Amino acid sequence: MPGEDGGVVVPTSEDEQQTGPRRRGRRPGGTDTRAQLLAAARVEFIERGYDGATVRVIAERAGVDPAMVNHWFGGKEALFTASLELPVNPAEIISAVVPGPPEEIGGRIVRKFVEIWDAAGGGTLAALMQSVASHDAAARLLREFISTILVSRIAETVAPDQPQMRAALCGSQLFGMGLLRYVLKLEPLASASHDELVAAVAPTLQRYLTGSIT
């Protein structure tokens, strides 16, 4: 049954409606559960980082059963992405850029990122980048998204060595490109075509991923 925010609300039985939540201190999975989980997740991820935050503690902070995280988001990774309000799905990006010749992965990454950013018109990605300059918490969350959730997984598929360093270098290149194109709107980068950006940026990304970085 669709909820007010477009999610799926778990129907409760008649007995549950009469007796209330099955666990004391926990709210049932109603329409406000998703928002409560997002609010709790943002606090936990800021305080503890992606690796340190746990689904159990996030659910406790939200006052719901931990199973609600899987119900609404499918797991910790998707909850982290949703808490940043980014219009991206890491699994879709990885599945789009990893298949194919390893020597061309740099180009596939640049093209996919620019397609996503342009489709959103900069949008929340640009807003988050702007907040990074003045908010340490936003910078840390975005850094963890790039390094832990996204680029590191791509780098691990092709990197001959030092996957974390290679992921960090790629992340810095992508972040810089996004900042200049969508926030600062620096020309001619801001109006460059996808093909132009791929031709200019992909070779550097490719070296970071598969070439020598020493």
VOBA-1610 file (N, C-alpha, C; in pm, whole numbers, padded with zeros to 5 digits, always signed):
BEGIN
Met+00086-00120+00000Met+00000+00000+00000Met+00088+00123+00000Pro+00070+00214-00096Pro+00159+00330-00106Pro+00137+00425+00010Gly+00248+00481+00060Gly+00240+00580+00167Gly+00231+00719+00109Glu+00218+00818+00197Glu+00203+00955+00153Glu+00327+01007+00082Asp+00446+00949+00115Asp+00570+00997+00053Asp+00615+00910-00062Gly+00523+00820-00108Gly+00558+00737-00223Gly+00619+00605-00186Gly+00648+00583-00056Gly+00703+00456-00013Gly+00594+00354+00006Val+00630+00240+00062Val+00534+00135+00084Val+00514+00120+00233Val+00390+00128+00278Val+00358+00117+00419Val+00321-00027+00450Val+00381-00084+00552Val+00350-00221+00590Val+00215-00223+00658Pro+00115-00295+00606Pro-00015-00298+00671Pro-00007-00375+00802Thr-00078-00329+00902Thr-00082-00398+01031Thr-00210-00476+01042Ser-00204-00584+01116Ser-00323-00664+01135Ser-00419-00594+01229Glu-00544-00643+01234Glu-00644-00582+01321Glu-00602-00591+01466Asp-00541-00708+01503Asp-00496-00726+01640Asp-00388-00626+01675Glu-00294-00601+01582Glu-00186-00507+01608Glu-00238-00366+01621Gln-00341-00332+01541Gln-00398-00199+01550Gln-00465-00178+01685Gln-00519-00286+01741Gln-00588-00274+01869Gln-00491-00273+01986Thr-00386-00352+01974Thr-00296-00368+02089Thr-00178-00273+02083Gly-00150-00209+01965Gly-00038-00117+01954Gly+00087-00188+01910Pro+00204-00122+01916Pro+00331-00179+01870Pro+00363-00307+01944Arg+00425-00399+01872Arg+00461-00527+01933Arg+00578-00513+02029Arg+00665-00413+02008Arg+00781-00395+02095Arg+00767-00263+02169Arg+00784-00269+02299Arg+00769-00149+02377Arg+00876-00046+02340Gly+00831+00079+02326Gly+00925+00185+02293Gly+00954+00199+02146Arg+00896+00113+02062Arg+00918+00120+01919Arg+00788+00158+01848Arg+00794+00249+01754Arg+00678+00283+01675Arg+00662+00182+01562Pro+00535+00155+01521Pro+00516+00070+01403Pro+00565+00141+01279Gly+00573+00069+01168Gly+00628+00125+01045Gly+00529+00212+00972Gly+00493+00327+01028Gly+00397+00417+00967Gly+00461+00511+00869Thr+00384+00609+00825Thr+00429+00696+00717Thr+00543+00788+00759Asp+00562+00810+00890Asp+00671+00898+00933Asp+00800+00824+00958Thr+00798+00692+00945Thr+00916+00611+00979Thr+01034+00644+00889Arg+01010+00660+00760Arg+01120+00689+00667Arg+01190+00819+00705Ala+01112+00923+00733Ala+01170+01052+00769Ala+01246+01043+00900Gln+01194+00967+00996Gln+01262+00951+01124Gln+01394+00877+01107Leu+01396+00777+01021Leu+01520+00703+00995Leu+01623+00791+00926Leu+01580+00872+00831Leu+01673+00962+00763Leu+01734+01062+00859Ala+01651+01118+00946Ala+01701+01216+01043Ala+01800+01151+01138Ala+01769+01031+01186Ala+01859+00960+01277Ala+01988+00921+01206Ala+01975+00880+01080Ala+02093+00837+01004Ala+02190+00952+00982Arg+02139+01070+00950Arg+02227+01185+00928Arg+02310+01215+01052Val+02246+01207+01168Val+02319+01233+01293Val+02425+01126+01316Glu+02388+01000+01300Glu+02482+00891+01324Glu+02598+00894+01226Phe+02571+00916+01099Phe+02678+00918+00999Phe+02772+01037+01022Ile+02719+01149+01065Ile+02804+01264+01094Ile+02890+01236+01217Glu+02831+01177+01320Glu+02903+01154+01445Glu+03002+01038+01435Arg+02965+00931+01366Arg+03044+00808+01368Arg+03105+00770+01234Gly+03063+00838+01125Gly+03111+00800+00994Gly+03037+00679+00942Tyr+03058+00647+00815Tyr+02985+00536+00754Tyr+03018+00403+00821Asp+03146+00376+00842Asp+03186+00248+00900Asp+03143+00235+01044Gly+03145+00344+01119Gly+03112+00338+01261Gly+02964+00333+01291Ala+02882+00388+01204Ala+02737+00387+01225Ala+02681+00248+01201Thr+02585+00208+01281Thr+02522+00077+01265Thr+02372+00093+01246Val+02314-00004+01177Val+02169-00003+01154Val+02095-00009+01286Arg+02145-00089+01380Arg+02077-00103+01509Arg+02068+00029+01583Val+02180+00103+01589Val+02181+00229+01663Val+02095+00334+01591Ile+02101+00336+01459Ile+02018+00430+01383Ile+01871+00404+01411Ala+01831+00276+01410Ala+01692+00241+01437Ala+01652+00278+01579Glu+01742+00255+01675Glu+01713+00292+01813Glu+01693+00442+01826Arg+01777+00519+01760Arg+01765+00664+01766Arg+01632+00710+01705Ala+01588+00639+01599Ala+01461+00673+01535Ala+01341+00617+01609Gly+01366+00523+01701Gly+01256+00464+01777Gly+01178+00360+01701Val+01244+00289+01609Val+01176+00187+01530Val+01257+00059+01531Asp+01197-00046+01480Asp+01265-00174+01469Asp+01372-00167+01361Pro+01489-00228+01381Pro+01594-00227+01277Pro+01548-00282+01143Ala+01447-00368+01143Ala+01398-00424+01017Ala+01341-00316+00926Met+01302-00202+00985Met+01247-00094+00905Met+01352-00032+00811Val+01480-00044+00845Val+01585+00007+00757Val+01583-00070+00625Asn+01576-00203+00634Asn+01570-00283+00512Asn+01438-00261+00439His+01331-00244+00515His+01201-00225+00452His+01195-00098+00368Trp+01246+00011+00422Trp+01237+00140+00353Trp+01353+00166+00258Phe+01472+00113+00290Phe+01590+00150+00212Phe+01666+00033+00152Gly+01646-00086+00204Gly+01718-00201+00152Gly+01853-00225+00217Gly+01891-00142+00315Gly+02017-00163+00384Gly+02089-00034+00418Lys+02202-00048+00484Lys+02278+00067+00533Lys+02331+00154+00420Glu+02381+00093+00314Glu+02439+00170+00204Glu+02336+00261+00139Ala+02217+00206+00111Ala+02112+00287+00049Ala+02062+00395+00144Leu+02060+00364+00273Leu+02020+00465+00372Leu+02121+00579+00375Phe+02248+00546+00366Phe+02352+00649+00365Phe+02336+00741+00243Thr+02315+00681+00126Thr+02296+00759+00005Thr+02172+00848+00016Ala+02063+00791+00069Ala+01940+00869+00084Ala+01958+00983+00183Ser+02038+00961+00286Ser+02058+01066+00387Ser+02132+01186+00330Leu+02209+01165+00224Leu+02277+01275+00156Leu+02188+01345+00054Glu+02071+01285+00027Glu+01977+01339-00070Glu+02041+01353-00208Leu+02118+01252-00247Leu+02181+01252-00378Leu+02095+01174-00477Pro+02075+01228-00597Pro+01994+01160-00698Pro+02073+01053-00773Val+02141+00967-00698Val+02223+00864-00762Val+02200+00732-00692Asn+02221+00625-00765Asn+02217+00490-00711Asn+02353+00428-00736Pro+02434+00410-00631Pro+02570+00357-00650Pro+02574+00226-00727Ala+02479+00137-00700Ala+02479+00007-00768Ala+02459+00024-00919Glu+02373+00119-00957Glu+02350+00143-01099Glu+02474+00202-01167Ile+02542+00291-01097Ile+02663+00350-01155Ile+02770+00244-01174Ile+02790+00162-01072Ile+02892+00057-01080Ile+02861-00041-01192Ser+02734-00082-01201Ser+02697-00178-01306Ser+02707-00118-01445Ala+02702+00016-01454Ala+02710+00082-01585Ala+02853+00103-01630Val+02947+00124-01536Val+03083+00159-01576Val+03183+00044-01567Val+03158-00054-01482Val+03257-00161-01465Val+03263-00255-01585Pro+03150-00303-01639Pro+03159-00391-01756Pro+03222-00319-01875Gly+03307-00389-01946Gly+03373-00331-02062Gly+03524-00337-02048Pro+03597-00295-02150Pro+03743-00300-02146Pro+03798-00217-02031Pro+03886-00273-01948Pro+03944-00198-01836Pro+04017-00073-01880Glu+04075-00076-02001Glu+04152+00039-02048Glu+04063+00156-02092Glu+03932+00138-02088Glu+03840+00245-02124Glu+03748+00285-02009Ile+03777+00235-01889Ile+03688+00261-01777Ile+03686+00408-01736Gly+03798+00478-01756Gly+03803+00620-01722Gly+03700+00699-01800Gly+03687+00670-01928Gly+03589+00738-02011Gly+03447+00706-01970Arg+03421+00580-01934Arg+03286+00542-01893Arg+03247+00612-01763Ile+03342+00627-01673Ile+03313+00694-01546Ile+03280+00841-01569Val+03364+00911-01644Val+03339+01054-01669Val+03204+01074-01735Arg+03174+00996-01836Arg+03048+01012-01909Arg+02929+00986-01817Lys+02936+00882-01736Lys+02824+00850-01648Lys+02802+00959-01545Phe+02908+01009-01486Phe+02894+01114-01384Phe+02834+01240-01444Val+02882+01280-01562Val+02830+01402-01623Val+02685+01383-01664Glu+02649+01266-01712Glu+02509+01239-01747Glu+02419+01254-01625Ile+02462+01200-01511Ile+02383+01210-01388Ile+02371+01354-01343Trp+02484+01424-01340Trp+02484+01564-01295Trp+02397+01651-01386Asp+02412+01634-01517Asp+02335+01715-01611Asp+02186+01685-01600Ala+02151+01558-01580Ala+02010+01520-01567Ala+01946+01588-01447Ala+02027+01609-01343Ala+01976+01675-01222Ala+01996+01826-01227Gly+02055+01875-01335Gly+02080+02018-01347Gly+02175+02069-01240Gly+02264+01984-01194Gly+02348+02021-01080Gly+02275+01986-00952Gly+02157+02045-00932Gly+02065+02012-00825Gly+02126+01993-00689Thr+02085+01884-00622Thr+02132+01857-00487Thr+02282+01830-00483Leu+02338+01781-00593Leu+02482+01759-00597Leu+02556+01892-00584Ala+02509+01992-00657Ala+02571+02124-00648Ala+02551+02184-00510Ala+02433+02166-00452Ala+02405+02219-00319Ala+02496+02156-00215Leu+02518+02025-00227Leu+02605+01958-00132Leu+02749+02005-00149Met+02793+02022-00273Met+02928+02070-00297Met+02948+02209-00238Gln+02848+02294-00250Gln+02857+02428-00193Gln+02868+02423-00041Ser+02796+02330+00021Ser+02799+02322+00167Ser+02931+02268+00218Val+03001+02192+00133Val+03129+02134+00174Val+03229+02241+00213Ala+03225+02354+00144Ala+03323+02460+00169Ala+03314+02516+00310Ser+03195+02510+00371Ser+03177+02572+00502Ser+03133+02475+00612His+03109+02350+00577His+03062+02255+00677His+03149+02129+00673Asp+03223+02107+00780Asp+03310+01990+00787Asp+03231+01861+00778Ala+03111+01859+00839Ala+03031+01737+00838Ala+02990+01700+00696Ala+02949+01798+00617Ala+02911+01772+00479Ala+03030+01722+00398Ala+03145+01780+00422Ala+03266+01736+00352Ala+03299+01592+00385Arg+03286+01556+00512Arg+03318+01419+00553Arg+03219+01319+00493Leu+03091+01353+00494Leu+02991+01264+00438Leu+03012+01244+00288Leu+03038+01352+00216Leu+03060+01339+00072Leu+03187+01261+00043Arg+03290+01284+00123Arg+03415+01211+00105Arg+03394+01061+00126Glu+03317+01025+00227Glu+03291+00883+00253Glu+03205+00823+00144Phe+03111+00901+00090Phe+03029+00849-00019Phe+03116+00816-00140Ile+03207+00909-00173Ile+03292+00889-00290Ile+03392+00776-00267Ser+03459+00779-00151Ser+03568+00684-00128Ser+03520+00546-00086Thr+03417+00539+00001Thr+03375+00411+00057Thr+03265+00344-00023Ile+03171+00423-00070Ile+03053+00365-00135Ile+03072+00349-00285Leu+03137+00444-00349Leu+03133+00447-00494Leu+03266+00418-00562Val+03358+00514-00560Val+03477+00503-00644Val+03567+00388-00601Ser+03575+00360-00472Ser+03662+00252-00427Ser+03618+00118-00483Arg+03488+00099-00498Arg+03439-00027-00553Arg+03472-00040-00701Ile+03469+00074-00770Ile+03509+00072-00910Ile+03659+00047-00923Ala+03736+00116-00841Ala+03882+00103-00847Ala+03926-00039-00818Glu+03860-00105-00725Glu+03899-00241-00688Glu+03887-00339-00804Thr+03804-00308-00902Thr+03785-00401-01014Thr+03898-00394-01116Val+03974-00284-01116Val+04077-00268-01219Val+04214-00230-01163Ala+04219-00181-01040Ala+04345-00130-00986Ala+04448-00241-00970Pro+04569-00222-01021Pro+04674-00322-01002Pro+04732-00317-00861Asp+04720-00205-00794Asp+04770-00188-00658Asp+04708-00062-00598Gln+04728-00038-00471Gln+04685+00082-00400Gln+04543+00127-00437Pro+04443+00041-00425Pro+04307+00080-00467Pro+04252+00199-00390Gln+04286+00213-00263Gln+04234+00326-00186Gln+04293+00458-00233Met+04422+00461-00259Met+04485+00581-00312Met+04429+00616-00449Arg+04414+00516-00534Arg+04360+00540-00667Arg+04217+00592-00660Ala+04137+00536-00569Ala+04000+00584-00552Ala+03997+00728-00504Ala+04088+00762-00412Ala+04093+00899-00362Ala+04131+00997-00472Leu+04227+00959-00556Leu+04268+01046-00667Leu+04152+01065-00766Cys+04083+00957-00797Cys+03969+00967-00888Cys+03859+01054-00827Gly+03835+01035-00699Gly+03733+01114-00632Gly+03763+01262-00636Ser+03891+01297-00617Ser+03929+01438-00621Ser+03908+01497-00761Gln+03936+01418-00863Gln+03919+01464-01001Gln+03771+01486-01033Leu+03686+01391-00994Leu+03544+01401-01022Leu+03480+01515-00943Phe+03519+01526-00816Phe+03464+01633-00733Phe+03503+01770-00789Gly+03630+01783-00829Gly+03675+01910-00885Gly+03602+01945-01012Met+03580+01846-01097Met+03507+01871-01220Met+03364+01916-01191Gly+03299+01850-01097Gly+03163+01887-01062Gly+03155+02026-01000Leu+03251+02058-00915Leu+03252+02188-00850Leu+03267+02301-00952Leu+03359+02285-01045Leu+03385+02390-01144Leu+03272+02401-01246Arg+03212+02289-01282Arg+03108+02291-01386Arg+02973+02339-01332Tyr+02936+02295-01212Tyr+02800+02319-01165Tyr+02789+02424-01055Val+02894+02445-00978Val+02887+02544-00869Val+02950+02675-00912Leu+03078+02670-00953Leu+03146+02791-00998Leu+03109+02829-01141Lys+03060+02730-01218Lys+03019+02751-01358Lys+03132+02816-01440Leu+03249+02761-01425Leu+03367+02813-01493Leu+03365+02773-01640Glu+03372+02873-01728Glu+03376+02846-01872Glu+03521+02831-01919Pro+03540+02749-02021Pro+03440+02679-02102Pro+03397+02543-02046Leu+03443+02510-01925Leu+03408+02381-01866Leu+03257+02369-01845Ala+03193+02478-01803Ala+03051+02473-01770Ala+02964+02436-01890Ser+03003+02476-02007Ser+02921+02449-02126Ser+02982+02343-02217Ala+03087+02278-02174Ala+03151+02175-02256Ala+03056+02056-02276Ser+03066+01993-02390Ser+02984+01875-02419Ser+03038+01754-02344His+02957+01650-02338His+03001+01528-02273His+03125+01470-02341Asp+03124+01472-02474Asp+03239+01418-02548Asp+03366+01497-02517Glu+03352+01629-02507Glu+03469+01712-02476Glu+03523+01682-02337Leu+03435+01662-02241Leu+03478+01633-02104Leu+03544+01495-02097Val+03486+01399-02166Val+03545+01265-02167Val+03685+01270-02227Ala+03700+01339-02338Ala+03831+01349-02404Ala+03934+01417-02316Ala+03891+01516-02239Ala+03985+01594-02158Ala+04017+01529-02024Val+03918+01468-01960Val+03934+01421-01822Val+03962+01271-01813Ala+03907+01194-01904Ala+03919+01048-01895Ala+04063+00998-01892Pro+04156+01052-01970Pro+04293+01000-01964Pro+04356+01012-01825Thr+04326+01123-01754Thr+04380+01139-01618Thr+04317+01037-01525Leu+04186+01019-01537Leu+04117+00920-01453Leu+04169+00779-01482Gln+04192+00751-01610Gln+04242+00619-01648Gln+04379+00593-01585Arg+04466+00692-01587Arg+04598+00674-01526Arg+04585+00651-01376Tyr+04497+00727-01312Tyr+04475+00707-01169Tyr+04430+00566-01137Leu+04351+00507-01227Leu+04294+00375-01201Leu+04386+00259-01238Thr+04454+00270-01351Thr+04529+00155-01401Thr+04674+00182-01430Gly+04714+00311-01433Gly+04853+00343-01467Gly+04942+00358-01345Ser+05059+00411-01368Ser+05154+00433-01259Ser+05118+00561-01183Ile+05116+00554-01052Ile+05090+00673-00970Ile+05205+00700-00876Thr+05321+00642-00905Thr+05438+00663-00820Thr+05538+00754-00891
//
